[in-house]
């Protein structure tokens, strides 16, 4: 049996999409800190340059730490490798869950299967531990200590723009000792980059400045 329903709809507003003309007026109305379209373009360019330089600095720091790790002697105990592998795997799974994905989805996307994924994960863990231990040794050799500013910088690197919230979370869960370790390693890594002799080569083997515009 069908039921007849009567509905009354009131149109409160009609909207029309208008693509604005990108000019000085649009720039000033849309971005409070911009005085003109040229000013906006310069700010976007400057922000992009800062982001690129930060990424280059991260790559340089990683490369320096990786080179230092080659000088680490002795074997890393299997228990530490396995514990770190488990912790890293949980972190990966948590990040995937936040994206609505699973570990199987990641393995399928990357290809190579479970065996290759496990092998690459172990290699990553061993490299990460080797870098951490070698930076710890360097910090001890130099007699380094951690300042409040170093702690602030460590939080800034972990969660840019969310430093206070992240610090509160670490303090509430008793994980501040992890930040002290990170801050000390960051400090040793920075010293390494500043004092080491590093040559930056382009595709043709010419020495270049990686932070140049």
PEBEL-V955915 format. One record per residue. N is the residue number from 1. PSI is psi in degrees with one decimal (999 if undefined). OMEGA is omega in radians with two decimals (999 if undefined). BURIAL is # if it has 16 or more other ideal C-beta (glycine too) atoms within 10 Angstrom, else .. Layout:
BEGIN
[[N,PSI,OMEGA,BURIAL] [N,PSI,OMEGA,BURIAL]]
END
This chain:
BEGIN
[[1,125.2,-3.13,.] [2,151.4,3.14,.] [3,129.7,3.13,.] [4,130.6,-3.13,.] [5,131.9,3.11,.] [6,127.7,-3.09,.] [7,134.2,3.08,.] [8,124.8,-3.10,.] [9,131.0,3.09,.] [10,123.4,3.11,.] [11,113.3,-3.10,.] [12,-28.7,-3.06,.] [13,143.1,3.03,.] [14,132.2,-3.09,.] [15,146.6,3.10,.] [16,129.2,-3.13,.] [17,124.3,3.13,.] [18,119.1,3.10,.] [19,117.2,-3.07,.] [20,154.8,3.03,.] [21,125.0,-3.10,.] [22,97.9,-3.13,.] [23,-171.1,-3.10,.] [24,-41.7,-3.12,.] [25,-44.9,3.12,.] [26,-42.9,-3.12,.] [27,-43.4,-3.12,#] [28,-37.9,-3.11,#] [29,-29.8,-3.06,.] [30,-36.7,-3.09,.] [31,111.0,-3.02,.] [32,-27.9,-3.07,.] [33,9.2,-3.14,.] [34,134.0,-3.12,#] [35,-15.1,-3.12,.] [36,172.3,3.10,.] [37,-38.4,3.10,#] [38,-40.6,3.10,.] [39,-41.6,3.11,.] [40,-45.6,-3.14,#] [41,-38.8,3.13,.] [42,-38.9,3.14,.] [43,-40.3,3.11,.] [44,-42.3,3.12,.] [45,-44.3,-3.13,.] [46,-41.7,3.13,.] [47,-40.3,3.11,.] [48,-37.6,3.12,.] [49,-41.9,3.11,.] [50,-43.1,3.13,.] [51,-42.4,3.13,.] [52,-43.4,-3.13,.] [53,-39.0,3.10,.] [54,-40.1,3.12,.] [55,-40.0,3.11,.] [56,-42.2,3.13,.] [57,-39.6,3.09,.] [58,-41.8,3.13,.] [59,-40.0,3.13,.] [60,-44.2,3.13,#] [61,-42.1,3.14,.] [62,-42.9,-3.13,.] [63,-39.9,3.12,.] [64,-43.8,3.13,#] [65,-37.6,3.12,#] [66,-38.2,3.11,.] [67,-40.5,3.09,.] [68,-38.8,-3.10,#] [69,-25.3,3.11,#] [70,-20.0,-3.12,.] [71,0.5,3.12,.] [72,128.2,3.14,#] [73,158.1,3.14,.] [74,174.2,-3.10,.] [75,141.0,3.05,.] [76,124.6,-3.09,.] [77,141.4,-3.13,.] [78,-32.4,-3.13,.] [79,-40.2,3.14,.] [80,-40.5,3.12,.] [81,-45.3,-3.10,#] [82,-40.6,3.12,.] [83,-44.0,-3.13,.] [84,-37.3,3.10,#] [85,-43.6,3.12,#] [86,-41.6,3.13,.] [87,-42.7,-3.14,.] [88,-38.3,3.13,.] [89,-40.3,3.09,.] [90,-39.1,3.12,.] [91,-41.6,3.11,.] [92,-45.0,-3.13,.] [93,-38.5,3.11,.] [94,-42.1,3.11,.] [95,-39.6,3.12,.] [96,-40.4,3.14,.] [97,-38.8,3.12,.] [98,-23.0,3.11,.] [99,1.1,-3.11,.] [100,26.6,-3.12,.] [101,169.8,3.11,.] [102,170.0,3.11,.] [103,-37.1,3.10,.] [104,-37.4,3.10,.] [105,-42.8,-3.14,.] [106,-45.8,-3.12,.] [107,-40.7,3.12,#] [108,-38.9,-3.13,.] [109,-41.0,-3.10,.] [110,-24.5,-3.11,.] [111,166.7,3.10,.] [112,-19.9,3.07,.] [113,177.1,-3.07,.] [114,-41.5,-3.08,.] [115,-44.3,3.14,.] [116,-39.3,3.12,.] [117,-45.8,-3.14,#] [118,-40.9,-3.13,.] [119,-43.7,3.13,.] [120,-35.2,3.12,.] [121,-42.5,3.11,.] [122,-41.5,3.11,.] [123,-41.1,3.12,.] [124,-41.5,-3.14,.] [125,-45.2,-3.14,#] [126,-40.6,3.11,#] [127,-42.6,-3.14,.] [128,-43.2,3.13,#] [129,-41.5,-3.14,#] [130,-42.4,3.11,#] [131,-44.4,-3.12,#] [132,-46.3,-3.12,#] [133,-38.6,3.14,#] [134,-36.8,3.07,#] [135,-36.4,3.06,#] [136,-45.2,-3.13,.] [137,-39.9,3.12,.] [138,-42.9,3.13,#] [139,-41.1,3.11,#] [140,-41.8,-3.14,.] [141,-37.6,-3.12,.] [142,-4.8,-3.13,.] [143,35.6,-3.09,.] [144,151.0,3.02,#] [145,166.0,-3.05,.] [146,131.0,3.10,#] [147,164.8,3.06,.] [148,-35.2,3.12,.] [149,-35.6,3.10,.] [150,-38.5,3.10,#] [151,-44.3,3.12,#] [152,-41.1,-3.14,.] [153,-36.7,3.12,#] [154,-43.3,3.10,#] [155,-37.3,3.13,#] [156,-38.4,3.13,.] [157,-34.7,-3.12,.] [158,-44.8,-3.05,.] [159,77.1,-3.14,.] [160,126.7,-3.14,.] [161,-12.7,-3.13,.] [162,29.1,-3.04,.] [163,-45.1,-3.09,#] [164,-44.6,3.14,.] [165,-42.0,-3.13,.] [166,-39.9,3.13,#] [167,-43.4,3.12,#] [168,-39.2,3.14,.] [169,-43.5,-3.14,.] [170,-38.6,3.14,#] [171,-39.2,-3.10,.] [172,-29.1,-3.08,.] [173,8.3,3.08,.] [174,34.3,-3.10,.] [175,17.2,-3.10,.] [176,-27.5,3.14,.] [177,-28.8,3.10,.] [178,-37.6,3.13,.] [179,-37.7,3.09,#] [180,-40.6,3.10,.] [181,-46.6,3.14,#] [182,-43.1,-3.11,#] [183,-40.0,-3.14,#] [184,-40.3,3.11,#] [185,-38.8,3.08,#] [186,-40.8,-3.13,#] [187,-43.2,3.11,#] [188,-39.3,3.14,#] [189,-40.6,3.12,#] [190,-43.5,3.10,.] [191,-40.7,-3.13,#] [192,-45.8,-3.13,#] [193,-39.6,-3.08,.] [194,-26.8,-3.05,.] [195,-18.7,-3.12,.] [196,156.7,3.04,.] [197,110.6,-3.05,.] [198,129.7,3.09,.] [199,131.7,-3.14,.] [200,120.4,-3.07,.] [201,143.4,3.06,.] [202,-173.4,-3.08,.] [203,-23.2,-3.12,.] [204,8.0,3.09,.] [205,12.2,3.13,.] [206,142.8,3.11,.] [207,129.1,-3.10,.] [208,165.7,3.03,.] [209,111.7,-3.07,.] [210,-15.8,-3.11,.] [211,6.5,3.14,.] [212,157.2,-3.10,.] [213,999,999,.]]
END
